[in-house]
Amino acid sequence: MKQGLSLRISQHLALTPQLQQSIRLLQLSTLELSQEVEQMLDDNPFLEVAELEAPREEFGLAQSDTRVREDDRDTDFATNSVAGSQDDMRATAQNDAEFPLSGRDEEQSWDGDGTSEVRPDDSEWGGDAPARSNNLGDADAMDATELAGSQESLQSHLHRQALSLRLSQEDRAALHFLIESLNDDGYLEDTLQSLAEGLAGTDEAQVEELVQCFTVALSLLQHLEPTGVGARHLGECLALQLRALQDFDHGDPARQEVVEVALRMCAQPMDLLARRDVRRLVQLCGATEAQVKAAMALIGRLEPKPGRRFVQVERNIVVPDVIVTNVGRGGQPKFRVQLNPDVMPRLRVHDIYANALKQHKSGGRDASNHAALQQRLQEARWFIKNIQQRFDTILRVANAIVERQKSFFVHGELAMRPLVLREIADELGLHESTISRVTTAKYMATPYGTFELKYFFGSGLGTETGGNASSTAVRALIKQFVAAEDPCKPLSDNQIADMLKEQGIECARRTVAKYREALRIAPTNLRKTL
C-alpha cells in the first residue's frame, strides 16, 4: 500500500457551549429551569439573585443630618414603637425568591473576549419579576405541603378504630399486621397463607396457627370503616358494602330483593358486569331483567376503592409561562401577551467579585487561577443572556399563536383554526424544531383556562366548502354532541360522523372513534342508561 498526503475540504456544524446551553434551556419546563438556576447559583460565584430594593425617599439623604426638634422626637418615638413591631412581623412573613438549574460541563470553554470588567449587560435581568412570598396571613397558617401532610392515612384511620376493640394481644398484633399489609386502595393483595408463610417460614404448625389468627383478624378488619376495606378482590369489596346496606335497611322488601340479586351478581365474573351483559346475568342469577338492571344501578353507586379518599394525591399546579389578557374595549377584541413575572429568574453578575477580578493582576502561579475565574465570569454572562433569549423566544412564539388563533380567544375551542409548527417557524424565521422545543411543557393562561402551547396546534379536516377545520374544534364538537345525547339512546360513532357531515366536516367513523377515545368518552354500550 502506497502512503501519501492529500487535502480535503468539508463543511460540518459545530455546536459551541453557548449554543448547546441555549438549546437545553429552551426545552426545559418552568420547574426544570428553576432547578437549573438554583444549581448555577450554587456553582458559579459570579452569579447572584438581584434583590428588590425599597424606593428611596427623595428627602432622605438631604435631611439625614438635620437635627430633630424635641417635639418631633417624642412623637416619632411613640409612632415608631407601634409601627416598628408591625414592620418586624411583616418582614418575618416575607421570603426571598429562590430560583433553581441542572448541571453543566465545567470542562467546556466559554468563548469570549476574556475580559473581567463589568459589562452593561451584567446588570439585573428579569427585574420586573416581584419577589415571591409565602402568602401567609398569619404565623399559624400552614403551606400546601404541611396541609397535605396533615391528611390522615388509611392505616392511621384503621389503627385508631382498632384501639376501641377489646382484643387479646395476639389478635391485636394480627389485626395490626393486616392493616399494614393493605394497599392504597384498601385491598389485601396477599393471601393469608402467603402472609403466614412469610412470618413462620417452613414451620407448618405455626403457619396453620397464623392462618387461623389472620382469619379472625380479617373478619374484624372487614367490619371497620370505610366499608369494603380488607377485601381480596373487587367482588368481595362490593359484597361487603352490599351486606352493610342489607343490615342497615330492613323495612323495604323490594330493596332487600335487589340487594340479594346484586350479591349474586358480585359472585359472578366481573367482566360480565363491566360489559353490562344483562342477558347473561339474568341466566346466572335467576332474576328478572328489571331486577338485574336495578342491581346494576345499585352496584354503580358503590365505592370500588375504599381507600381512595385517604390517598394523598400529589397535585401538580401548572404555572403559566405566558399570560394572555383581553385589553380591548367595546366590541373590538384586543389581546395582550406578556411573560409571567413569577417564572422569570432575576439574575445578575456579582459586581464586587467582577471588579475584584478586574483589578487583580495575574502573573506567575496565579495565571491559571485567573484564567479559570475569567471563564466562570464569562459563563455567568452567557447564562444570563441565554435565559433572556429563552423568554424572548417564548414570547415571540406566543404572540404568533395568539395572532393566528384569535378566534379561539374570542369564541372558544369551537373556533380553533388548523395550525402546524411550520407556519409559526416560517413566520418567525426559526427552525421547526425550535418551535417544537418552545411549545413543549410551556403553558399559556387564557380567558378560557391554562393550556399547553402545543394545544393550539392541530391538523385540519376537509370541509364541504373546500376549507379546513381544526381537529381540536372537531373534538369539541364531539364532546358537545355526547353531552347533549339521550342517555337511553346514546350516539354511535357512525351517528356522530353523520352529524359532523351535516356541519360540513368530512370525518370518518374511525377518526371519530379515535377522537372519542382521546377525550376518554366511553363507547355507546357503556354510556347507555339501563
GUKOLLUM-18660 format. One record per residue (C-alpha): residue number from 1; x negated, y negated, z; residue in one letter. Coordinates in steps of 0.1 Angstrom, whole numbers, plus 2048, in hexadecimal, padded with zeros to 3 digits. Layout:
NUM X Y Z A $
...
This chain:
1 800 800 800 M $
2 7F2 7DE 7F6 K $
3 7F5 7C2 80F Q $
4 7FB 79E 806 G $
5 808 77D 811 L $
6 828 76C 804 S $
7 83D 74E 80C L $
8 863 750 810 R $
9 87C 734 814 I $
10 89B 73B 828 S $
11 8B6 729 83C Q $
12 8C4 733 85D H $
13 8D9 723 879 L $
14 8C9 71E 89B A $
15 8DE 715 8B9 L $
16 8CC 6FE 8D0 T $
17 8D2 701 8F6 P $
18 8E7 6E1 8F4 Q $
19 8FE 6EF 8D9 L $
20 901 711 8EB Q $
21 90C 6FF 90B Q $
22 924 6E9 8F8 S $
23 935 708 8E8 I $
24 936 71A 909 R $
25 946 6FD 91C L $
26 960 6F8 900 L $
27 96E 71B 904 Q $
28 96F 71A 92A L $
29 990 716 93D S $
30 995 6FC 957 T $
31 98D 714 973 L $
32 96E 721 962 E $
33 962 6FE 95A L $
34 965 6F4 97F S $
35 951 712 988 Q $
36 937 708 96E E $
37 935 6E5 97C V $
38 931 6F2 9A0 E $
39 915 709 995 Q $
40 903 6ED 983 M $
41 907 6D6 9A1 L $
42 8F6 6F0 9B7 D $
43 8D9 6F7 99F D $
44 8D1 6D5 990 N $
45 8C6 6BA 9A9 P $
46 8CA 69E 98F F $
47 8EF 6A4 98C L $
48 908 696 9A6 E $
49 92D 68F 9AA V $
50 936 66A 9A6 A $
51 948 65F 9C5 E $
52 965 647 9C3 L $
53 95B 626 9D5 E $
54 975 610 9E5 A $
55 97A 5EE 9D4 P $
56 964 5D3 9E4 R $
57 976 5B4 9F1 E $
58 96B 594 9E0 E $
59 966 581 A00 F $
60 954 59D A12 G $
61 930 594 A09 L $
62 935 56F A09 A $
63 942 56E A2C Q $
64 92E 58A A3B S $
65 918 572 A4F D $
66 934 55A A59 T $
67 93A 558 A7F R $
68 95B 564 A8B V $
69 970 54D AA1 R $
70 97A 559 AC4 E $
71 99F 558 ABB D $
72 999 56F A9D D $
73 982 586 AB0 R $
74 99D 591 AC9 D $
75 9B7 595 AAD T $
76 99F 5AA A98 D $
77 997 5C0 AB5 F $
78 9BB 5C7 ABD A $
79 9C3 5CE A98 T $
80 9A5 5E4 A91 N $
81 9AB 5F9 AB0 S $
82 9CC 604 AA2 V $
83 9C4 605 A7D A $
84 9A2 615 A82 G $
85 9B1 634 A91 S $
86 9C9 637 A75 Q $
87 9AE 633 A5B D $
88 999 64E A6C D $
89 9B7 666 A6B M $
90 9BC 65F A46 R $
91 997 663 A3F A $
92 996 685 A4E T $
93 9B4 690 A38 A $
94 9A0 688 A18 Q $
95 98A 6A2 A07 N $
96 96F 69A 9EE D $
97 976 6A9 9CC A $
98 961 6C7 9C4 E $
99 95B 6D2 9A0 F $
100 94D 6F3 998 P $
101 934 709 976 L $
102 924 72A 969 S $
103 8FF 733 966 G $
104 8E7 726 94C R $
105 8C7 732 93E D $
106 8AC 71E 950 E $
107 892 729 938 E $
108 8A2 716 91B Q $
109 892 6F7 90E S $
110 8A9 6D8 90F W $
111 89B 6C3 8F2 D $
112 89A 69E 8F7 G $
113 882 681 8FA D $
114 876 68E 91C G $
115 879 66B 92C T $
116 885 669 950 S $
117 893 645 951 E $
118 8B7 640 958 V $
119 8CB 63E 938 R $
120 8EB 62A 932 P $
121 8FE 64B 92F D $
122 8F1 657 951 D $
123 90D 644 962 S $
124 92C 655 96F E $
125 942 668 956 W $
126 966 670 95E G $
127 969 653 976 G $
128 98E 64F 970 D $
129 994 670 981 A $
130 9A1 66A 9A4 P $
131 992 67E 9C1 A $
132 9A7 69C 9CA R $
133 9B5 69E 9ED S $
134 9C6 6BA A00 N $
135 9E7 6A8 9FF N $
136 9EE 6B0 A23 L $
137 A07 69B A35 G $
138 9F9 6A3 A58 D $
139 9DE 6B7 A68 A $
140 9F4 6D4 A70 D $
141 9FF 6DB A4C A $
142 9F1 6F9 A3A M $
143 9E4 6FC A17 D $
144 9F1 715 9FD A $
145 9D6 730 A07 T $
146 9E0 72E A2B E $
147 A05 730 A23 L $
148 9FF 74F A0D A $
149 9EA 75F A28 G $
150 A05 75A A42 S $
151 A1E 771 A2F Q $
152 A25 791 A42 E $
153 A1A 7B1 A30 S $
154 A2F 7D0 A2D L $
155 A19 7E4 A45 Q $
156 A1B 7C8 A60 S $
157 A41 7C7 A5C H $
158 A44 7ED A60 L $
159 A2B 7EE A7D H $
160 A3F 7D3 A90 R $
161 A5E 7E8 A8C Q $
162 A4C 808 A98 A $
163 A44 7F7 AB9 L $
164 A69 7F8 AC2 S $
165 A6A 81E ABE L $
166 A64 835 ADC R $
167 A4C 84E ACD L $
168 A32 866 ADA S $
169 A0E 85E AD4 Q $
170 A0C 878 AB8 E $
171 A2B 86C AA6 D $
172 A20 847 AA9 R $
173 9FE 84F A9A A $
174 A0E 863 A7E A $
175 A26 846 A76 L $
176 A0A 82D A77 H $
177 9F6 843 A5E F $
178 A13 846 A46 L $
179 A1A 820 A47 I $
180 9F6 81A A3E E $
181 9F8 833 A21 S $
182 A14 820 A10 L $
183 A0D 80D 9EF N $
184 A17 7E9 9E8 D $
185 A3A 7F4 9DC D $
186 A41 807 9FC G $
187 A3D 82A 9ED Y $
188 A2A 847 9FC L $
189 A16 853 9DE E $
190 A03 870 9EF D $
191 A15 88F 9FB T $
192 A16 898 A1F L $
193 A02 8B7 A18 Q $
194 9E6 8A3 A08 S $
195 9E6 88A A24 L $
196 9E3 8A6 A3D A $
197 9C7 8B7 A2A E $
198 9B4 896 A29 G $
199 9B4 895 A4F L $
200 9B1 8BA A58 A $
201 99C 8C7 A3C G $
202 99E 8ED A38 T $
203 9AD 8F5 A5A D $
204 9CF 903 A4E E $
205 9DE 904 A71 A $
206 9D6 8DF A77 Q $
207 9E2 8D6 A54 V $
208 A04 8E6 A5B E $
209 A07 8D5 A7C E $
210 9FF 8B3 A6C L $
211 A19 8B9 A50 V $
212 A34 8BF A6A Q $
213 A29 8A0 A7D C $
214 A29 88B A5D F $
215 A4C 899 A53 T $
216 A5A 88B A74 V $
217 A47 86A A6F A $
218 A54 867 A4B L $
219 A78 86A A57 S $
220 A71 84E A6F L $
221 A60 839 A55 L $
222 A7D 83C A3C Q $
223 A95 82E A56 H $
224 A82 80E A5A L $
225 A88 7EE A46 E $
226 A86 7E7 A29 P $
227 A9D 803 A1F T $
228 A8C 81C A07 G $
229 A69 818 A15 V $
230 A55 838 A18 G $
231 A65 849 9FA A $
232 A50 860 9E5 R $
233 A60 857 9C3 H $
234 A7A 83F 9B5 L $
235 A97 858 9B8 G $
236 A91 85C 9DD E $
237 A8D 836 9E2 C $
238 AAF 830 9D2 L $
239 ABF 84D 9E5 A $
240 AB3 83E A06 L $
241 AC4 81D 9FE Q $
242 AE4 82F 9F3 L $
243 AE6 843 A14 R $
244 AE1 822 A27 A $
245 AFF 814 A14 L $
246 B12 834 A1B Q $
247 B0C 831 A40 D $
248 B15 80C A40 F $
249 B36 80D A2D D $
250 B4F 827 A38 H $
251 B70 816 A31 G $
252 B72 818 A0B D $
253 B76 83C 9FD P $
254 B72 830 9D9 A $
255 B51 820 9E1 R $
256 B46 83F 9F4 Q $
257 B4D 853 9D6 E $
258 B39 83C 9C0 V $
259 B1C 83F 9D8 V $
260 B1E 865 9D7 E $
261 B1C 864 9B1 V $
262 AFE 84D 9B3 A $
263 AED 865 9CB L $
264 AF2 881 9B2 R $
265 AE5 86B 996 M $
266 AC5 864 9AA C $
267 ABE 889 9AC A $
268 ABD 88B 986 Q $
269 A9F 881 970 P $
270 A9B 85B 971 M $
271 A97 858 94C D $
272 ABC 860 948 L $
273 AC4 842 95D L $
274 AAB 82C 94B A $
275 ABA 835 929 R $
276 ADD 830 937 R $
277 AE6 852 92A D $
278 B0A 852 938 V $
279 B16 871 925 R $
280 AF9 887 933 R $
281 AFD 879 956 L $
282 B23 881 956 V $
283 B1B 8A5 94E Q $
284 AFF 8A8 968 L $
285 B11 896 984 C $
286 B34 8A4 97F G $
287 B44 881 980 A $
288 B59 86C 969 T $
289 B4B 853 951 E $
290 B59 836 966 A $
291 B49 844 985 Q $
292 B27 847 974 V $
293 B29 824 967 K $
294 B32 817 989 A $
295 B16 82B 999 A $
296 AFD 81D 980 M $
297 B09 7F9 988 A $
298 B04 801 9AD L $
299 AE1 80F 9A7 I $
300 AD8 7F1 993 G $
301 ADD 7DB 9B2 R $
302 AC4 7EF 9C7 L $
303 A9F 7E7 9CC E $
304 A88 7FF 9BA P $
305 A69 7F0 9CC K $
306 A71 7EB 9F1 P $
307 A4F 7DB 9F8 G $
308 A52 7C1 9DC R $
309 A5A 7A4 9F3 R $
310 A3C 7AA A09 F $
311 A22 7AA 9ED V $
312 A0D 78B 9ED Q $
313 A0E 782 9C9 V $
314 9F2 76A 9BE E $
315 A03 74C 9AE R $
316 9EC 73E 993 N $
317 9F5 719 98F I $
318 9EE 70C 96C V $
319 9DD 6EA 96D V $
320 9E2 6D9 94B P $
321 9C4 6CB 939 D $
322 9D9 6B2 925 V $
323 9F8 69F 92F I $
324 A12 693 915 V $
325 A2B 678 920 T $
326 A46 667 90C N $
327 A3F 642 90C V $
328 A57 638 8F0 G $
329 A74 620 8F7 R $
330 A96 622 8E8 G $
331 A9C 63C 8CD G $
332 A78 63C 8C1 Q $
333 A64 658 8D1 P $
334 A40 651 8D7 K $
335 A29 669 8EA F $
336 A09 661 8FD R $
337 9EE 67C 900 V $
338 9D5 679 91C Q $
339 9BD 690 92F L $
340 9C6 69C 951 N $
341 9AF 688 969 P $
342 9B1 6A4 983 D $
343 99D 6BC 96D V $
344 983 6A4 962 M $
345 963 6A7 976 P $
346 953 686 980 R $
347 92E 68C 97B L $
348 90F 676 978 R $
349 8EA 677 979 V $
350 8DB 671 99C H $
351 8CC 64E 998 D $
352 8B4 651 9B5 I $
353 8A4 672 9A9 Y $
354 8A3 665 985 A $
355 891 645 98F N $
356 879 658 9A6 A $
357 870 66F 989 L $
358 86B 651 972 K $
359 853 640 98A Q $
360 83F 65F 992 H $
361 81E 661 980 K $
362 818 685 974 S $
363 7F6 692 970 G $
364 7E0 6B0 979 G $
365 7F3 6CA 98D R $
366 813 6B7 98D D $
367 816 6B6 967 A $
368 829 6D7 964 S $
369 840 6CE 981 N $
370 847 6AC 972 H $
371 850 6BC 950 A $
372 867 6D5 961 A $
373 879 6B9 973 L $
374 87C 6A5 953 Q $
375 88C 6C4 943 Q $
376 8A6 6C6 960 R $
377 8AE 6A2 95C L $
378 8B4 6A6 937 Q $
379 8C9 6C4 93E E $
380 8DF 6B0 955 A $
381 8E4 695 93B R $
382 8ED 6AF 920 W $
383 905 6C0 938 F $
384 918 69F 93E I $
385 918 698 919 K $
386 926 6BB 910 N $
387 942 6B8 92A I $
388 94C 696 91C Q $
389 94B 6A5 8F9 Q $
390 961 6C2 905 R $
391 97C 6AC 912 F $
392 97A 695 8F3 D $
393 97F 6B3 8DC T $
394 99D 6BF 8F1 I $
395 9AD 69D 8EF L $
396 9A8 69B 8CA R $
397 9B8 6BD 8C4 V $
398 9D4 6B5 8DC A $
399 9DC 694 8C9 N $
400 9DD 6A7 8A8 A $
401 9F4 6C2 8B6 I $
402 A0C 6A8 8C4 V $
403 A0C 695 8A3 E $
404 A14 6B5 890 R $
405 A2E 6C3 8A9 Q $
406 A3F 6A2 8B1 K $
407 A61 6B3 8AB S $
408 A5A 6CB 8C7 F $
409 A55 6AF 8E0 F $
410 A75 69F 8D5 V $
411 A8D 6BD 8D0 H $
412 A7C 6DB 8E1 G $
413 A6F 6FC 8D5 E $
414 A8B 701 8BB L $
415 A7A 6E4 8A7 A $
416 A57 6F3 8A7 M $
417 A46 6F2 885 R $
418 A2E 70C 877 P $
419 A0A 703 87F L $
420 9E9 716 87B V $
421 9C6 70E 888 L $
422 9B8 705 866 R $
423 9D0 6E7 863 E $
424 9C3 6D7 882 I $
425 99F 6E1 879 A $
426 9A1 6D0 857 D $
427 9B1 6B1 866 E $
428 996 6AC 881 L $
429 979 6B8 86C G $
430 971 6D5 884 L $
431 96C 6FA 87F H $
432 98A 711 884 E $
433 977 724 89F S $
434 973 703 8B2 T $
435 998 6FE 8B2 I $
436 99D 721 8BE S $
437 986 71B 8DB R $
438 997 6FA 8E4 V $
439 9BA 709 8E4 T $
440 9B1 728 8F9 T $
441 9B8 725 91E A $
442 9C0 700 91B K $
443 9E2 6F3 925 Y $
444 9F8 6D6 91C M $
445 A12 6C7 933 A $
446 A31 6BC 91F T $
447 A54 6B0 927 P $
448 A5F 6D4 920 Y $
449 A46 6E5 937 G $
450 A21 6EF 937 T $
451 A15 703 919 F $
452 9F4 711 90D E $
453 9E7 6FE 8EE L $
454 9EA 71E 8DA K $
455 A0F 71E 8E0 Y $
456 A13 702 8C6 F $
457 A04 717 8AB F $
458 A1A 731 899 G $
459 A1E 741 877 S $
460 A3A 737 85F G $
461 A58 74A 853 L $
462 A68 743 832 G $
463 A8A 731 82F T $
464 AA4 72F 814 E $
465 A9A 70C 80C T $
466 A77 716 805 G $
467 A68 708 825 G $
468 A5A 719 843 N $
469 A67 71F 866 A $
470 A50 723 884 S $
471 A4F 745 895 S $
472 A51 733 8B6 T $
473 A72 723 8AB A $
474 A7F 745 89F V $
475 A77 754 8C1 R $
476 A8A 738 8D1 A $
477 AA8 73F 8BB L $
478 AA7 764 8C3 I $
479 AA6 75C 8E8 K $
480 AC4 745 8E3 Q $
481 AD8 75F 8D0 F $
482 AD2 779 8EB V $
483 ADB 761 907 A $
484 AFD 75A 8F7 A $
485 B05 77E 8ED E $
486 B22 792 8FC D $
487 B13 7A9 917 P $
488 B2C 7C4 90E C $
489 B21 7C2 8E9 K $
490 AFD 7B7 8E7 P $
491 AEE 7AD 8C6 L $
492 AD9 7C6 8B4 S $
493 AB9 7BD 8A1 D $
494 ACB 7BF 880 N $
495 AE6 7A8 88C Q $
496 ACC 78F 899 I $
497 ABA 791 877 A $
498 ADB 789 865 D $
499 AE2 76C 87C M $
500 ABF 75E 875 L $
501 AC7 762 850 K $
502 AE6 74D 855 E $
503 AD0 732 863 Q $
504 ABB 734 843 G $
505 A9E 747 852 I $
506 A92 767 841 E $
507 A88 77F 85D C $
508 A88 7A5 85A A $
509 A95 7BC 875 R $
510 A73 7C8 87E R $
511 A67 7A4 883 T $
512 A85 79E 899 V $
513 A7C 7BD 8AE A $
514 A58 7B1 8B1 K $
515 A63 78E 8BD Y $
516 A7D 79D 8D5 R $
517 A62 7B3 8E5 E $
518 A4B 796 8E8 A $
519 A66 783 8FA L $
520 A6B 7A1 911 R $
521 A8F 7A5 907 I $
522 A9D 7C8 90C A $
523 AAB 7DC 8EF P $
524 AD1 7DD 8E8 T $
525 AD9 7FC 8FD N $
526 AC8 7EE 91C L $
527 AD8 7CC 919 R $
528 AFB 7DB 916 K $
529 B11 7D6 935 T $
530 B23 7F6 93E L $
